[in-house]
Amino acid sequence: MCADLSIGGSDASRKANLGAPCGSDAGRGAVYGADTGPHSGVLGCEALRQITGYQRPADIARCLREQGVRVFHGRRGPWTTLDLINQAGGLGDPAANDTLDPRQVL
């Protein structure tokens, strides 16, 4: 069974855990989840390893998929975003759902 995916700790510790990639290209030094730029909400393989408690990238991805999190596979391992984790947990953006589309009603 997967570990709980809640991300605890302070903002500083979460930001520090977002970074280092894992996988076959770990020595190249590219950082997913850096605090600046377009990747500020991306959780790379190393952060997901700490969150899920699994070591192998395949186990990390399986754990996330079982909990409804959309996972992407890169050459440095699985990755996802904080928004996708929140969506899987039912925490969508309430402002985005202000209008009701009749096609959404069952």
FISE-605112 format. One record per residue (C-alpha): residue in three letters; z, x, y. Coordinates in steps of 0.02 Angstrom, whole numbers, padded with zeros to 5 digits. Example, Ala and Ser with C-alpha at 12.3 -4.5 7.8 and 13.67 -1.06 7.14 Angstrom:
BEGIN
<nunu><res>ALA</res><zz>00390</zz><xx>00615</xx><yy>-00225</yy></nunu>
<nunu><res>SER</res><zz>00357</zz><xx>00684</xx><yy>-00053</yy></nunu>
END
This chain:
BEGIN
<nunu><res>MET</res><zz>00000</zz><xx>00000</xx><yy>00000</yy></nunu>
<nunu><res>CYS</res><zz>-00038</zz><xx>00061</xx><yy>00175</yy></nunu>
<nunu><res>ALA</res><zz>00092</zz><xx>00111</xx><yy>00301</yy></nunu>
<nunu><res>ASP</res><zz>00121</zz><xx>-00002</xx><yy>00450</yy></nunu>
<nunu><res>LEU</res><zz>-00011</zz><xx>00038</xx><yy>00581</yy></nunu>
<nunu><res>SER</res><zz>00101</zz><xx>00013</xx><yy>00731</yy></nunu>
<nunu><res>ILE</res><zz>00094</zz><xx>00163</xx><yy>00844</yy></nunu>
<nunu><res>GLY</res><zz>00271</zz><xx>00203</xx><yy>00898</yy></nunu>
<nunu><res>GLY</res><zz>00346</zz><xx>00333</xx><yy>01011</yy></nunu>
<nunu><res>SER</res><zz>00318</zz><xx>00374</xx><yy>01192</yy></nunu>
<nunu><res>ASP</res><zz>00150</zz><xx>00371</xx><yy>01279</yy></nunu>
<nunu><res>ALA</res><zz>00153</zz><xx>00561</xx><yy>01286</yy></nunu>
<nunu><res>SER</res><zz>00180</zz><xx>00579</xx><yy>01099</yy></nunu>
<nunu><res>ARG</res><zz>00044</zz><xx>00451</xx><yy>01060</yy></nunu>
<nunu><res>LYS</res><zz>-00079</zz><xx>00542</xx><yy>01173</yy></nunu>
<nunu><res>ALA</res><zz>-00035</zz><xx>00707</xx><yy>01090</yy></nunu>
<nunu><res>ASN</res><zz>-00068</zz><xx>00633</xx><yy>00918</yy></nunu>
<nunu><res>LEU</res><zz>-00240</zz><xx>00565</xx><yy>00960</yy></nunu>
<nunu><res>GLY</res><zz>-00331</zz><xx>00728</xx><yy>00953</yy></nunu>
<nunu><res>ALA</res><zz>-00366</zz><xx>00854</xx><yy>00819</yy></nunu>
<nunu><res>PRO</res><zz>-00509</zz><xx>00810</xx><yy>00704</yy></nunu>
<nunu><res>CYS</res><zz>-00498</zz><xx>00832</xx><yy>00517</yy></nunu>
<nunu><res>GLY</res><zz>-00630</zz><xx>00850</xx><yy>00385</yy></nunu>
<nunu><res>SER</res><zz>-00761</zz><xx>00981</xx><yy>00350</yy></nunu>
<nunu><res>ASP</res><zz>-00788</zz><xx>01032</xx><yy>00532</yy></nunu>
<nunu><res>ALA</res><zz>-00605</zz><xx>01047</xx><yy>00580</yy></nunu>
<nunu><res>GLY</res><zz>-00624</zz><xx>01223</xx><yy>00646</yy></nunu>
<nunu><res>ARG</res><zz>-00752</zz><xx>01178</xx><yy>00779</yy></nunu>
<nunu><res>GLY</res><zz>-00622</zz><xx>01118</xx><yy>00902</yy></nunu>
<nunu><res>ALA</res><zz>-00698</zz><xx>00953</xx><yy>00959</yy></nunu>
<nunu><res>VAL</res><zz>-00562</zz><xx>00831</xx><yy>01001</yy></nunu>
<nunu><res>TYR</res><zz>-00573</zz><xx>00644</xx><yy>00973</yy></nunu>
<nunu><res>GLY</res><zz>-00454</zz><xx>00542</xx><yy>01075</yy></nunu>
<nunu><res>ALA</res><zz>-00440</zz><xx>00657</xx><yy>01224</yy></nunu>
<nunu><res>ASP</res><zz>-00349</zz><xx>00575</xx><yy>01369</yy></nunu>
<nunu><res>THR</res><zz>-00502</zz><xx>00578</xx><yy>01482</yy></nunu>
<nunu><res>GLY</res><zz>-00680</zz><xx>00520</xx><yy>01471</yy></nunu>
<nunu><res>PRO</res><zz>-00760</zz><xx>00384</xx><yy>01367</yy></nunu>
<nunu><res>HIS</res><zz>-00658</zz><xx>00426</xx><yy>01211</yy></nunu>
<nunu><res>SER</res><zz>-00486</zz><xx>00387</xx><yy>01283</yy></nunu>
<nunu><res>GLY</res><zz>-00451</zz><xx>00248</xx><yy>01157</yy></nunu>
<nunu><res>VAL</res><zz>-00525</zz><xx>00334</xx><yy>01004</yy></nunu>
<nunu><res>LEU</res><zz>-00411</zz><xx>00379</xx><yy>00860</yy></nunu>
<nunu><res>GLY</res><zz>-00479</zz><xx>00524</xx><yy>00760</yy></nunu>
<nunu><res>CYS</res><zz>-00445</zz><xx>00569</xx><yy>00581</yy></nunu>
<nunu><res>GLU</res><zz>-00290</zz><xx>00674</xx><yy>00616</yy></nunu>
<nunu><res>ALA</res><zz>-00206</zz><xx>00535</xx><yy>00716</yy></nunu>
<nunu><res>LEU</res><zz>-00251</zz><xx>00408</xx><yy>00580</yy></nunu>
<nunu><res>ARG</res><zz>-00179</zz><xx>00526</xx><yy>00449</yy></nunu>
<nunu><res>GLN</res><zz>-00013</zz><xx>00525</xx><yy>00541</yy></nunu>
<nunu><res>ILE</res><zz>-00016</zz><xx>00337</xx><yy>00568</yy></nunu>
<nunu><res>THR</res><zz>-00062</zz><xx>00287</xx><yy>00390</yy></nunu>
<nunu><res>GLY</res><zz>00028</zz><xx>00425</xx><yy>00297</yy></nunu>
<nunu><res>TYR</res><zz>-00124</zz><xx>00462</xx><yy>00188</yy></nunu>
<nunu><res>GLN</res><zz>-00199</zz><xx>00637</xx><yy>00179</yy></nunu>
<nunu><res>ARG</res><zz>-00376</zz><xx>00610</xx><yy>00113</yy></nunu>
<nunu><res>PRO</res><zz>-00503</zz><xx>00536</xx><yy>00234</yy></nunu>
<nunu><res>ALA</res><zz>-00564</zz><xx>00412</xx><yy>00103</yy></nunu>
<nunu><res>ASP</res><zz>-00386</zz><xx>00346</xx><yy>00078</yy></nunu>
<nunu><res>ILE</res><zz>-00362</zz><xx>00331</xx><yy>00267</yy></nunu>
<nunu><res>ALA</res><zz>-00523</zz><xx>00230</xx><yy>00285</yy></nunu>
<nunu><res>ARG</res><zz>-00479</zz><xx>00117</xx><yy>00137</yy></nunu>
<nunu><res>CYS</res><zz>-00306</zz><xx>00083</xx><yy>00208</yy></nunu>
<nunu><res>LEU</res><zz>-00377</zz><xx>00033</xx><yy>00376</yy></nunu>
<nunu><res>ARG</res><zz>-00513</zz><xx>-00078</xx><yy>00300</yy></nunu>
<nunu><res>GLU</res><zz>-00383</zz><xx>-00167</xx><yy>00192</yy></nunu>
<nunu><res>GLN</res><zz>-00291</zz><xx>-00214</xx><yy>00351</yy></nunu>
<nunu><res>GLY</res><zz>-00448</zz><xx>-00279</xx><yy>00436</yy></nunu>
<nunu><res>VAL</res><zz>-00478</zz><xx>-00130</xx><yy>00550</yy></nunu>
<nunu><res>ARG</res><zz>-00659</zz><xx>-00082</xx><yy>00579</yy></nunu>
<nunu><res>VAL</res><zz>-00681</zz><xx>00101</xx><yy>00533</yy></nunu>
<nunu><res>PHE</res><zz>-00822</zz><xx>00218</xx><yy>00576</yy></nunu>
<nunu><res>HIS</res><zz>-00866</zz><xx>00373</xx><yy>00478</yy></nunu>
<nunu><res>GLY</res><zz>-00910</zz><xx>00532</xx><yy>00570</yy></nunu>
<nunu><res>ARG</res><zz>-00939</zz><xx>00707</xx><yy>00509</yy></nunu>
<nunu><res>ARG</res><zz>-00757</zz><xx>00748</xx><yy>00550</yy></nunu>
<nunu><res>GLY</res><zz>-00688</zz><xx>00599</xx><yy>00454</yy></nunu>
<nunu><res>PRO</res><zz>-00648</zz><xx>00417</xx><yy>00488</yy></nunu>
<nunu><res>TRP</res><zz>-00611</zz><xx>00356</xx><yy>00663</yy></nunu>
<nunu><res>THR</res><zz>-00574</zz><xx>00193</xx><yy>00752</yy></nunu>
<nunu><res>THR</res><zz>-00510</zz><xx>00134</xx><yy>00920</yy></nunu>
<nunu><res>LEU</res><zz>-00349</zz><xx>00060</xx><yy>00982</yy></nunu>
<nunu><res>ASP</res><zz>-00443</zz><xx>-00098</xx><yy>01029</yy></nunu>
<nunu><res>LEU</res><zz>-00507</zz><xx>-00120</xx><yy>00850</yy></nunu>
<nunu><res>ILE</res><zz>-00331</zz><xx>-00098</xx><yy>00781</yy></nunu>
<nunu><res>ASN</res><zz>-00266</zz><xx>-00225</xx><yy>00906</yy></nunu>
<nunu><res>GLN</res><zz>-00403</zz><xx>-00348</xx><yy>00859</yy></nunu>
<nunu><res>ALA</res><zz>-00358</zz><xx>-00332</xx><yy>00675</yy></nunu>
<nunu><res>GLY</res><zz>-00178</zz><xx>-00370</xx><yy>00722</yy></nunu>
<nunu><res>GLY</res><zz>-00229</zz><xx>-00524</xx><yy>00820</yy></nunu>
<nunu><res>LEU</res><zz>-00202</zz><xx>-00446</xx><yy>00990</yy></nunu>
<nunu><res>GLY</res><zz>-00366</zz><xx>-00482</xx><yy>01074</yy></nunu>
<nunu><res>ASP</res><zz>-00402</zz><xx>-00475</xx><yy>01260</yy></nunu>
<nunu><res>PRO</res><zz>-00343</zz><xx>-00647</xx><yy>01321</yy></nunu>
<nunu><res>ALA</res><zz>-00450</zz><xx>-00635</xx><yy>01479</yy></nunu>
<nunu><res>ALA</res><zz>-00606</zz><xx>-00618</xx><yy>01373</yy></nunu>
<nunu><res>ASN</res><zz>-00573</zz><xx>-00787</xx><yy>01288</yy></nunu>
<nunu><res>ASP</res><zz>-00558</zz><xx>-00896</xx><yy>01444</yy></nunu>
<nunu><res>THR</res><zz>-00709</zz><xx>-01002</xx><yy>01402</yy></nunu>
<nunu><res>LEU</res><zz>-00729</zz><xx>-01098</xx><yy>01241</yy></nunu>
<nunu><res>ASP</res><zz>-00899</zz><xx>-01098</xx><yy>01160</yy></nunu>
<nunu><res>PRO</res><zz>-00933</zz><xx>-01258</xx><yy>01060</yy></nunu>
<nunu><res>ARG</res><zz>-01010</zz><xx>-01152</xx><yy>00922</yy></nunu>
<nunu><res>GLN</res><zz>-00839</zz><xx>-01071</xx><yy>00896</yy></nunu>
<nunu><res>VAL</res><zz>-00753</zz><xx>-01235</xx><yy>00857</yy></nunu>
<nunu><res>LEU</res><zz>-00749</zz><xx>-01283</xx><yy>00673</yy></nunu>
END
